[in-house]
Amino acid sequence: MADNNSNNIYLSPGPHFSGSIKSNMIMLMVVISLLPECVMGVIYFGLPALITILASVASCVVFEAIFQKLIKRPVSVGDFSAVVTGVLLALTLPPTMPVWQTVLGAFFAIVVAKGLFGGLGCNVWNPALTGRAFLFVSFPTAMGSAWVTPFDAVSTATPLAKPEAYTDLWQLFTGAHAGSIGETCIIAILGSALFLLITHVIDWRAPLTMVATACLCTFLANRFDVNAVLFALTTGGLLFGATFMVTDYTTAPLTGAGRLIFGAGCGLITFLIRQYGGFPEGVMFSILIMNSLVPFLNKISRRKYGYGLKKDKASKEGAQK
């Protein structure tokens, strides 16, 4: 393949597949799938949530365009990847996040986590989660204690931080409780997951193993308590991360076996941090840690050309006889 911007020619082993659905269409479908979370976040948390979403998306698009102009590359904001990053970042933030901090997180996500690594398809870590991690470390008060209840915006704790205050599973399922803008309404997340699966935008392996591993470990650690499993499912960012983060094309393994291991690792680390760590939530850390292992998972899970098929083994045994 020739690079239009230079004289370099890039070679990669076949076979090569080409589909009719382009990357910008895939990203647009992800944006569409995120609309229910955006709508429910604005309904629950009001104007501050809307401002956070708009500020994050606009900042991501502008920073990507400026950065690509500065490094003299074609501006590719039309592929909607910056929009996806902006929406995902906003939905993982508290509704009361100051606008200037949201903009700073968008800069880190787009320029540092994505642009400096080569742009779309080259980043090692999920850009939205990397931006959130930067904000989490830099502004712990705004990220860790500025939680408010839906509708009345009264300061309170999240279910994971104060589980004894949240015993109504229906309240947790519908999302009428304190939390990040887009991860409280489980109904919306499940609808988005179903849409992405039906349209084949995401693969089922990593989400399933992540959720199953976290639930199984929670079930065993809490002496077979089903309510503990339901609480783990309906609180925090487990389902949101499983739907939108571990399914990222760039930062997830390429092979089916690798995705199974990747998801299981995310679920296990999430459980360990929630159950025994110093933070009530572990989804962000688990995915970023497993992102770092993706090159290794790709290496150990891929099948070498000419090996691994039953007919190869039978042929070899026949030759020996």
N, C-alpha and C positions, 0 to 999 in steps of 0.2 A: 504493500500500500504506500503510495507516495504522499508526502506531506506538502500541501500547497504553499505553506509558509517557509519552506526551506528545501534544500536539495536532499534531505534525508529520506531514505526508503526503509520502512519498517516491515520486517518479515515475522510471521508467526505460523506455527504448524496448523495444518488443516485437520478436520474439515471446518469450513466456514459456513455459517448460516446467516441468512438475511430474511428478516420479516417485514411485513407491511406496516407494523406499528412502530413508530419512531419514538425516541426518548422523550420528545416534548409532549407527545400524546400520553405516554405513561405518566409523566409528571403531572399533567393536567388531570388525569383520572385520580391521582393521589390527592390533589388539591380538592377535587369534587368530593372525595370520600371524607375529607377533613371538615367539610362544611357543617355536618351535624354537631360536631364537637365545638366548633366556633359559635354556632347559634345557641347551643345550650349554655356555653360559657358566658355569653353576653346576657342571656335570660337570667341566669343565676347571679352573676356578679356585676351586671350593669355596664355603664359607660367606661369605667376603668379597664374592664376586660377588652372592650372594643378598641380603646386607645392603644392598649398593649399589643394587640394583634396587628393593627394598622401600622404602628410604629415599627414593629419587628419586620413585617413584610417589606415595607417601603425602604427601610434601612438596608436589608439584605440585597434588594434589587439594585439600589443606588451604589452600595459598596462593591458589588460584583462588577457593575458597569465601569465604575471609576478604576478599579484595580486592573481590569482587562485593558482599559485604555492606556494606563500607565505602563504596563508591560508589553504594549503593542500587540495585543491579540484581538481577534474578532470578538465583539461584544455578543455574548450568547445568553442574555437574560430572557430571550424568547423561548428557551427550552424549559422554562418554569421551575428549574431546579432551585434557584434562589428563592422563589415564592414558597416552594415546599419547605425549605430550610427555615424561612421566616415564620411560616405558620406553625411548624413543629416546635420551634423555639418558644414562640409565644404561648402555645398551649401547655408547655411544661413549666411556665412561670406562675408565680402568685399574681392574682388580679391587681394587687396594689403595688406592683413593681414600678419604681420611678422610671419615667420615660427615658431619661438619659442613660440609665443603667441597661435598659432594654436595648438601646441603640449600641451601647458598648459591647453587649453580648452578641449582637448581630455582626458587628465588625470582627470580633474574634472568630465567630463561626465561619464567616465567608472568606475573610482574608487569611487568617492564620491557619484554621483547620482545613480549609478547602483550597484557596487560591495559591498559597505558598507550596502546596504539595502537587500542583499541576492542574488544578481545576476538577471539573466533573469527571468522575471515574478514576481519579488518582489519589484521593484522600484516604488516609489510613483509618481515621476515626470518624464516626458519625458527626457531621458538622453541627447540627442542632444540639446534640448532647454535649459536644465539646464546648460550645458557647455557654450552655447551661452550667457545665462544670466550672468554667471560668468565673461565672457570676456567683456560683455557690461558694467558691473559695474566696473571692474578692469581697463579696458583700453578704456575709452569712446572716446578718440580721434581717435584711430585706428578703433573703431567700429562705430563711429557716423559721422565722417567727412572725412574719407579717401575713398571717392567714386570717381570713374573714368568713363569716357565714353568708350563705346566699341571701339575696334580697335586702337584708337589713345591714349588712356589712359590719357586723359586730366582731371584734377581735376574738379569736378562739383558737383551739388546737385542732390539728388534723386527726382523723381516726387512728392513724398509725402511731401518732404521738400520744394520744389519750384514748385507747380502745374502750375503756370502761364507760365513756360518755356516749358511745355509739353502739347500741344494741339492736336497733331496728334495721334489719337487712334490706327491707324495701327502700328505706331512706338511703342506704348506701348504694343500692342498685340503681336508683334513679338519679343519684348525684347531688341531692340536696344537702350538701355538707361542705365543710371547708376543704380546700385543696387547690391544686393547680387548675388553671382555667379549663383545660381540655381533658383532664384525666378522671374527673369525678363521675360523669354520667356513663355508666356501664352500658346502658341500652344503646346509646349513640355509638360507642366503640364497637360493640358487637355488630351493629348494622354496618358500620364501615368495614369491618373485617370480612363480613359476608360478601359485601360488594366487591372488595378487592380479590377475594378468592374466586368468586364466580367469573369475574372478568380476567382471571389469570394474571393479575398484576403482581401478586405476591405468591410465594410458595408456602405450603402448609407446614413444612417440616420444622423449621426453627421456632415458629410461634407455638406449635403444639408441644414440642419437647420442653420449651421454656416454661410454659404454664403447667404442664404435667409434672415436671421435676419439682417446681416450687410447691405445688399442691401436695405431692407425695411426701416430700420432706417435712412440710408443715403438719401433715396428717400424722406421721410417725413421731415427730418431736413433741406433739401435743397429745400424745396417748390416744390416738385414733378419734380425735374430736372433729366431727364434721363441721361444726360451727366455726372452728378455727380456720378450716380450709375455705369456707365461704367468705369469711372476713378477709383472708389474704387475697382472694380473688376480686373482691368488690372495693378494696381500698388501695390507695397508692397508685403507682403507675405500671403495675404488672401487665394488665391487658393492653394498655396504651402502648407500652414499650414492645410487647409481643406483636402487636399489629403493625406499628409504623416504624420501629427502630431496628429490630433484629431482621427485618425483611429488606433492609436497604441493599440495593444491588451491589454497591461498591464495597461496603464494609462487612459484608457477609460472605461466607465461603461459597465457592462456585459449585461444588459437588453436593449431591443429596446427602451422602454420609457425613460430609463436613458440616452441613447445616443442622443435622440431627445432634451432633456433638456440640456445635456452637450454641444451639438453643438450650441443651441440657446444662451446659456450663453457665449460661446466663441465669437459668432458673436456680441452680445450686448456689451461686454466689449471692443472688438476691435473697434467698432464704437465709443464708449464713449471716448476712449483714442485718437483716430484719430481726432474726432470732437472737443473735449473740453479739452484734456489733454495736458501736456507739451511735449510729444513725438509725432513725426509724425506717428509712427507705434505702433500698440498695439497687434498684433497677438501673439507674444511671451509671453507677460504678461497675455493675456487672457487665453491661453491654460494652462499655469502653474498654474494660479489661479483656473481654473476649475478642473485641475488634483487633487488639494487639496480637492475638494468636491466630488470626485468620490466615496469614501466609503459611504458617506451620500446618494448619488444618487442611489447606488446599494441597499441600505437599503429601501428607500422609493418607489422604482420602481419595486421591485420584488413582485411576487404574492405568498402569503403564501399557503402552501400545504393545499388543501381542501377548499380554499376560492376563490371567484372571478369568478366562473363559473356560467352561467345562470341556468344550470341544478341543481346546488346546491341550488339556490334560489327557484326554482320551487319545489324541493323536500321538502324544509323547509316549504314553504307555504302549501303544500299538507299535511304535517304532522300536522300542526297547525289546519287544518280544520278537 
